[in-house]
């Protein structure tokens, strides 16, 4: 949850000079990082909702988190390195206060040194025969691992890691061969035309091929790391400092902030093409139908990108060997400006293609609806909202509330009798959108209370007196529904306006963030990035915080995430749950929760697919928590055989059909005829909806609720 919060009035209470560190532009990269450190420290201390004392205890927490971020698998640093680093464990607070790069440069220089050494180690490991008959095990759980005592131990650990990846590649080949054999047997059994290629490899061939695949994979991993600039790792270092305050306070470099804005607004200015990185080269991936790359009729999926000319008066930049995100930034630019790509086609010919950049929408960010035909013969509306997106910079830009409004209008024209709003996996977004969306379903009233670091409480209200849908409403959530999703679900639950169904509880993120540009405190035109800062906590209208506890569903249905450690309550640095006085509000009481809950529980108890899904979820979580795995190929194959037998038991879940019928709007049917990408996405979306057991139960609950408009 974050919002477009204006800091001006708030900052009048703070002596701005105390937040300033550097009055002149830094002369080099070191000075820039020092400036960022002190600016981040001052911003945290003055503006964070619950500032921590910058002391030795804080330093120890930062130290621990930093190594969890930079070497979580304990594969890069030796124990001798860690012993050397430990001398700084209680000094990180002093380094932050002073803008001292001593510890950062020590650890990062050592990381690059160890990476070079490990790269050579792996080349040596892969130059020799790989013996998968040895009786070895690999420790998977980082908490059980220690830093390698010496280089030989480090060599052995990387060798185990390589073996594990080779075993996985071999298993992947085995699975593909089994699938091809099943297809071929089926074709021959029914005497169909046999076009199935089935050429099983010998064990030695599989080992050789798998080793080559892993070699390419690891070499690419190290190549990408070495291409990274050291200042990129500085972001990781700064986030160790910020995330100890709370997990949602983060430092964003200028390019990270650009990526965030792109995802938040759901739009990008570019050519509409995925850029893929393969073995040091960049290739065009899928082209967005209707976007500049597609409209050029000269580019296609698989073209190798050689050069990018970002501006007409600049030379083209050779992008061979460049990281994909760097090339993407060359391709993006201002709307209406030209960009030229030099590509090598699959036939080897070289072509220069100039396009005019356009605004390309990331449609997966936006709400979408469809009409659902239920087995009871009634039609209901289903709206999926991936995020509470908003475009604060453009008054004509898209936002979630307008999108939802448009979808409701379309659904009402289809004479639907109830609406299911899907907030599963919706991580939040703009706070202001919550009230606007609430106003589409009910009359005015408070929807959230917000408390700042000084204890001041503000009640935000939806002021809409003319809701456009007053009929039955079900809201779906899961453990990944967070922030704005929780505010909306919580408010609708407190009013009794909607039934909340899904996981036992949502994510539990009850904090509000804003972006603070570090430049505002510095006398410079340079871009120092921004701090996404927790400035408030929000509370339900009942006074209860959603922090850590989330929203408890009215009708609880466990899922694949229920048994995993997903949620704010699992984070060591998450802010605490608390409570404030309730605000005045009037319940509307649309339905009898107890009766609906009882009917659903009876259905789910008899639903064999649901019970099987829960068993699969528990089994999967048990696998995820396995601490070691064998590296002996015979034992590994036996283990895989056991797992496949278990997976076979759960295979029927993939063939589940809810029996629900989905009808697209005529305008979308027409669009499919012209937009291949949209057609493919729609097919996949509907296919997944048909397999959605939880949506099936949502429709059953909707039928139980009856009609009340």
Buried (B, 14 or more C-beta within 10 A) or exposed (E): BBBEBEBEEBBEEEEEEEBBBBEEEBEEEBBBBBBBBBBBBBBBBBBBBEEBEBEBEBBBBBBBBBBBBBBEEBBBBBBEBBEBBEEBBBBBBBBBBEBBBEBBBBBBEBBBEBBEBBBEBBEEBBEEEBEBEEEBBBBBEEEEBEBBEEBEBBBBBBBBBBBBBBBBBBBEBBEEBEEBEEBBEEBEEEEEEEEBEBEEBEEEEBBEBBBEBBBEEBBBEBBEBEEEEBBBBBBBBBBBBBBBBBBBBBBBBEBBBBBBBBBBBBBBBBBBBBBBBEEEBBBBEBBBBBBBBBBBEBBBBEBBBBBBBBEEEEEBBEBEEBBBEBBBBBBBBEEEEBBBBBBBBEEEEEEEBEBEBBBBBBBEBBBBBBBBBBEEEBBBBBBBBBBBBBBBEEEEBBBBBBBBBEBBEBBBEBEBBBBBBBBBBBBBBBBBBBBBBBBBBBBBBBBBBBBBBEEEBEBBBBEBEEBEBBBBBBBBBBBBBBBBBBBBBBBBBBBBBBBBBBBBBBBBBBBBBBBBBBBBBBEBEEBBBBBBBBBBBBBBBBBBBBBBBBBBBBBBBBBBBBBBEBBBBEBEBBBEBBEBEBBEBEEBEBBEBEEBBEBBEEBBEEBEBBEBBBBBBBBBBEEEEEEEBBBBBEBBBEBBEEEBEBBEEBEEBEEBEBEBEBBBBEEBEEBBEEBEBBBEBBEEBBEEBBBBBBBBBBBBBBBBBEEEE
